[in-house]
Every structure is written in structure tokens, then in C-alpha cells.
Amino acid sequence: MSPYVAQRNGRTATAEDLAPLAFAGFAHFTAMQVRDGRVRGLDLHLDRLRNASLELFGDALPDDRIRSYVREALKSGPADVSLTVTIHLPGDLEVLVRTRPPASGPAGPLVLTAVDHERVLPALKHTGEVAKTYFRRRAVAEGCDDAAFVDRRGRLSEATIWNLAFFDGDTVVWPDADLLEGTTMGIVRRRLAALGVPQRVQEVTLADLPELAGAVVMNSWTPGIAVHRIGPVPLPDAPSFVETLHQAYETEPLVRP
């Protein structure tokens, strides 16, 4: 029997439970890495779920209820897992919690294609985004690792399942565009601020990349994987930049749901 679970409102999910989500797809979610039964940035995950529920459904579940469902999913499984919380509205608001093996992402450095794309409702982590998978698969078919998105103003925003961050040799640069502010991005930003590491938000285009000293992608798997090239533009290695992001992330305390 698998040690991993899929639960609806704290109980084992059946095919009947999952059918509304599978065939409708009007839902939102958050993804996290659990280590020793604990999570970094739990407050950011709860904020994400609450805000997305209010935007999509006009209502939100109490944080304590969501935490109880997460605890139930973790109760009898491994201490280290990947965990997603999905909220949808087949009638009343319902919560699907799923656990899978822990993940840390690819080793990198990565090569990203640059594609013209803007996500619908970019501030929300919602389901049913076929374009993200399509562009990633197309990038792999072209010999790259993944795809970065360029908006109609020529600004780099994010990648398929990643946030982007850049380095100018002194300051961490976050792209100014419509994007999903990831929980790992939020953790890194507040921990860098606490450590006194300079940061700024600015528009970044492909033409700006030669002036930068490095780039990374980050998501719930990792606070930083080096990017070697975006589109036609190579980027230098920046091991100290990647190390700084990881060190900042690790200062965020792990908390129990």
C-alpha cells in the first residue's frame, strides 16, 4: 500500500469525490515541501489559499480547518513529502490534500526558451493552465529545459512553474510584471530583507540580460536553480548568488501545520 494519500475534507478521496474537479477544473491550489512534518512559509500558503478563494468563489474556509486537513494527511505518512492543497466549489467549498514523494527540483543550470505568453489571472495559482505544460513540452522538444514568459510589453515575468530572479552583481532583482508571487519567492524576499541583502523590483527584458550577473528559477521545490540561458541570451554562472538565496531560505523556520 502506498504511504501517500489523496484526501477530500480529511477523508480518503473516492473517484466520485474527484470527478467534479477532474472534469471542471475550476479550482486553485498551493504546493509545498514538508520536512520532518513541518513547512516553511505556512502563513504564505494560507494567505494564498484564502485570497484565491475570495477571488474565485467569494468565500474562504478558515485557516484552522485547512491546517487540520493538512495534519490529517500527514498523520500516518512519511515525515518528508510533497503536499498540495486544492480548493474547489462543487457545491460547498471543499479541500483536496494530496501527498507525493519529496522533491528538490533539477540540478541545473537550466536553459529556458522565451515565449510570448501572459497567464490569465496571473496572481492566482489556479488549475487548468494547459499553456504552461504546452510551452514546457515544446521547450524540451527544442532541446531546452523549460520556458520563460515574455509579456506584451517585452518584460520577462515568470517561467512555466517557476518564479524568476536576477542578480546584478550586488542586488537581487525581481521582475516587474504581472505574475504569481510564489510562496518560496515570498520566503526568500523576507529573509533576504532580514539579512540586509539589497533587493529591488524592476522591468527586465531580454535586452537587459547581458547587463546582469546571473539568474535563477525558484518554486516550492527549491529557492534557486541557476539559469544558463534565456532565449538567445547567455547568462554567467553566479554560484554566490544561488548560495545566498539558499542560505536565506534556510533561515526561515519550519513550522507544524
For each residue, the residues with C-beta under 8 A, 3 or more apart:
1:
2: 5
3: 76 77 78
4: 77 78 81 98 99 100 101
5: 2 12 73 77 97 98 99
6: 12 13 18 96 97 98 99
7: 10 11 12 13 69 72 73 96 97 98
8: 11 12 13 14 17 18 94 95 96
9: 69 94 95
10: 7 68 69 72 73 95 97
11: 7 8
12: 5 6 7 8
13: 6 7 8 17 18 96
14: 8 17 18
15: 18 19
16: 19
17: 8 13 14 96
18: 6 8 13 14 15 21 22 96
19: 15 16 22 23
20: 23 24 88 90
21: 18 24 25 27 86 88 90 96 127
22: 18 19 25
23: 19 20
24: 20 21 27 88 90
25: 21 22 127 128
26: 56 88 89 127 128
27: 21 24 86 87 88 89 126 127 128
28: 49 52 53 56 86 87 88 124 125 126 127
29: 84 85 86 87 125 126 127
30: 45 48 49 84 85 125 183
31: 82 83 84 125 219 220
32: 39 40 41 42 45 82 83 84 85 183 220
33: 39 40 80 81 82 83 102 103 104 220 221
34: 37 38 39 74 79 80 81 82 83 99 102
35: 38 39 79 80 102 254
36: 79 80 254
37: 34 74 79 256
38: 34 35 254 255 256
39: 32 33 34 35 42 45 83 254 255 256 257
40: 32 33 187 249 252 253 254 255
41: 32 44 45 183 184 186 187 252
42: 32 39 45 46 67 255 257
43: 46 47
44: 41 47 48 183 186 187
45: 30 32 39 41 42 48 49 85 183
46: 42 43 49 50 63 66 67
47: 43 44 50 51
48: 30 44 45 51 52 125 183
49: 28 30 45 46 52 53 60 61 66 85 87
50: 46 47 53 54 60 61 63
51: 47 48 54 55 60 124
52: 28 48 49 55 56 87 124 125 126
53: 28 49 50 56 57 59 60 61 87 93
54: 50 51 57 58 59 60
55: 51 52 121 124
56: 26 28 52 53 89 124 126
57: 53 54 60 87 89 93
58: 54
59: 53 54 93
60: 49 50 51 53 54 57 93
61: 49 50 53 65 66 87 93 95
62: 65 66
63: 46 50 66 67
64: 67 68
65: 61 62 68 69 95
66: 46 49 61 62 63 69 70 85 95
67: 42 46 63 64 70 71 257
68: 10 64 65 71 72
69: 7 9 10 65 66 72 73 85 95 97
70: 66 67 73 74 83 85 97 257
71: 67 68 74 75 256 257
72: 7 10 68 69 75 97
73: 5 7 10 69 70 77 83 97 98 99
74: 34 37 70 71 77 81 83 99 257
75: 71 72
76: 3
77: 3 4 5 73 74 81 99
78: 3 4 81 102
79: 34 35 36 37
80: 33 34 35 36 102
81: 4 33 34 74 77 78 99 100 101 102
82: 31 32 33 34 99 100 101 102 103 220
83: 31 32 33 34 39 70 73 74 97 98 99 100
84: 29 30 31 32 96 97 98 100
85: 29 30 32 45 49 66 69 70 95 96 97
86: 21 27 28 29 95 96 97 98 127
87: 27 28 29 49 52 53 57 61 93 94 95 96
88: 20 21 24 26 27 28 93 94 96
89: 26 27 56 57 92 93 94
90: 20 21 24 94
91:
92: 89
93: 53 57 59 60 61 87 88 89
94: 8 9 87 88 89 90
95: 8 9 10 61 65 66 69 85 86 87
96: 6 7 8 13 17 18 21 84 85 86 87 88
97: 5 6 7 10 69 70 72 73 83 84 85 86
98: 4 5 6 7 73 83 84 86
99: 4 5 6 34 73 74 77 81 82 83
100: 4 81 82 83 84 103
101: 4 81 82
102: 33 34 35 78 80 81 82
103: 33 82 100 221
104: 33 221 222
105: 219 221 222 225
106: 110 145 225
107: 225
108: 225 226 227 228
109: 225 226 227 228 237
110: 106 145 146 217 225 226 227 228
111: 143 144 145 227 228 229
112: 139 144 145 146 147 148 159 217 227 229 230 231
113: 135 138 139 142 144 146 147 148 231
114: 147 148 149 150 156 206 230 231 232
115: 135 138 139 147 148 149 150
116: 149 150 151 152
117: 131 135 147 149 150 151
118: 122 149 151 152 157 178
119: 122 129 131 132 149 158 178 179 180
120: 129
121: 55 124 126
122: 118 119 157 158 178 179 180
123: 178 179 180 181
124: 28 51 52 55 56 121 180
125: 28 29 30 31 48 52 180
126: 27 28 29 52 56 121 129
127: 21 25 26 27 28 29 86
128: 25 26 27
129: 119 120 126 132 133
130: 133 134
131: 117 119 134 135
132: 119 129 135 136 160 161
133: 129 130 136 137 160
134: 130 131 137 138
135: 113 115 117 131 132 138 139 147 149 160
136: 132 133 139 140 146 147 160 161
137: 133 134 140 141
138: 113 115 134 135 141 142 147
139: 112 113 115 135 136 142 144 145 146 147
140: 136 137 143 144 145 146
141: 137 138
142: 113 138 139
143: 111 140
144: 111 112 113 139 140 147
145: 106 110 111 112 139 140
146: 110 112 113 136 139 140 159 160 161 162 217
147: 112 113 114 115 117 135 136 138 139 144 159 160
148: 112 113 114 115 156 158 159 164 230 231
149: 114 115 116 117 118 119 135 156 157 158 159 160
150: 114 115 116 117 154 155 156 157 205 206
151: 116 117 118 154 155 157 177 178
152: 116 118
153: 177 203
154: 150 151 205 206 207
155: 150 151 175 176 177 203 204 205
156: 114 148 149 150 164 175 177 204 205 206 230
157: 118 122 149 150 151 164 175 177 178 179
158: 119 122 148 149 162 163 164 175 177 179 180
159: 112 146 147 148 149 162 163 164 217
160: 132 133 135 136 146 147 149
161: 132 136 146 219
162: 146 158 159 182 217 218 219
163: 158 159 179 180 181 182 184 185 217 218 219
164: 148 156 157 158 159 175 204 215 216 217 227
165: 172 173 174 175 185 188 215 216 217 218 224 245
166: 172 173 174 175 204 212 214 215 216
167: 171 172 173 212 213 214 215 216 238 241
168: 171 173 211 212 213
169: 213
170: 198
171: 167 168 198 199 200
172: 165 166 167 192 197 198 199 200 241 244 245
173: 165 166 167 168 199 200 201 202 204 212
174: 165 166 185 189 199 200 201 202
175: 155 156 157 158 164 165 166 179 201 202 203 204
176: 155 201 202 203 204
177: 151 153 155 156 157 158 203
178: 118 119 122 123 151 157
179: 119 122 123 157 158 163 175
180: 119 122 123 124 125 158 163
181: 123 163 185 186
182: 162 163 185 186 218 219 220
183: 30 32 41 44 45 48 186 187 220
184: 41 163 187 188 218 219 220 222 223 249
185: 163 165 174 181 182 188 189 218
186: 41 44 181 182 183 189 190
187: 40 41 44 183 184 190 191 223 249 252
188: 165 184 185 191 192 218 223 224 245 248 249
189: 174 185 186 192 193 199
190: 186 187 193 194 252
191: 187 188 194 195 248 249 251 252
192: 172 188 189 195 197 199 244 245 248
193: 189 190 196 197 199
194: 190 191 251
195: 191 192 248 251
196: 193
197: 172 192 193 244 248
198: 170 171 172
199: 171 172 173 174 189 192 193
200: 171 172 173 174
201: 173 174 175 176
202: 173 174 175 176
203: 153 155 175 176 177 208
204: 155 156 164 166 173 175 176 208 209 212
205: 150 154 155 156 208 209
206: 114 150 154 156 209 230 231 232 233
207: 154 210
208: 203 204 205 211 212
209: 204 205 206 212 215 230 233 235
210: 207 233
211: 168 208
212: 166 167 168 173 204 208 209 215 235
213: 167 168 169 236 238 241
214: 166 167 226 227 235 236 237 238 241 242
215: 164 165 166 167 209 212 226 227 230 235 238
216: 164 165 166 167 224 225 226 227 238 241 242 245
217: 110 112 146 159 162 163 164 165 224 225 227
218: 162 163 165 182 184 185 188 222 223 224 225 245
219: 31 105 161 162 163 182 184 222
220: 31 32 33 82 182 183 184
221: 33 103 104 105
222: 104 105 184 218 219 225
223: 184 187 188 218 245 246 248 249
224: 165 188 216 217 218 241 242 245 246 249
225: 105 106 107 108 109 110 216 217 218 222 242
226: 108 109 110 214 215 216 237 238 239 242
227: 108 109 110 111 112 164 214 215 216 217 230 235
228: 108 109 110 111 234 235 237
229: 111 112 232 233 234 235
230: 112 114 148 156 206 209 215 227 233 235
231: 112 113 114 148 206
232: 114 206 229
233: 206 209 210 229 230
234: 228 229
235: 209 212 214 215 227 228 229 230 238
236: 213 214
237: 109 214 226 228
238: 167 213 214 215 216 226 235 241 242
239: 226 242 243
240: 243 244
241: 167 172 213 214 216 224 238 244 245
242: 214 216 224 225 226 238 239 245 246
243: 239 240 246 247
244: 172 192 197 240 241 247 248
245: 165 172 188 192 216 218 223 224 241 242 248 249
246: 223 224 242 243 249 250
247: 243 244 250 251
248: 188 191 192 195 197 223 244 245 251 252
249: 40 184 187 188 191 223 224 245 246 252
250: 246 247
251: 191 194 195 247 248
252: 40 41 187 190 191 248 249
253: 40
254: 35 36 38 39 40
255: 38 39 40 42
256: 37 38 39 71
257: 39 42 67 70 71 74
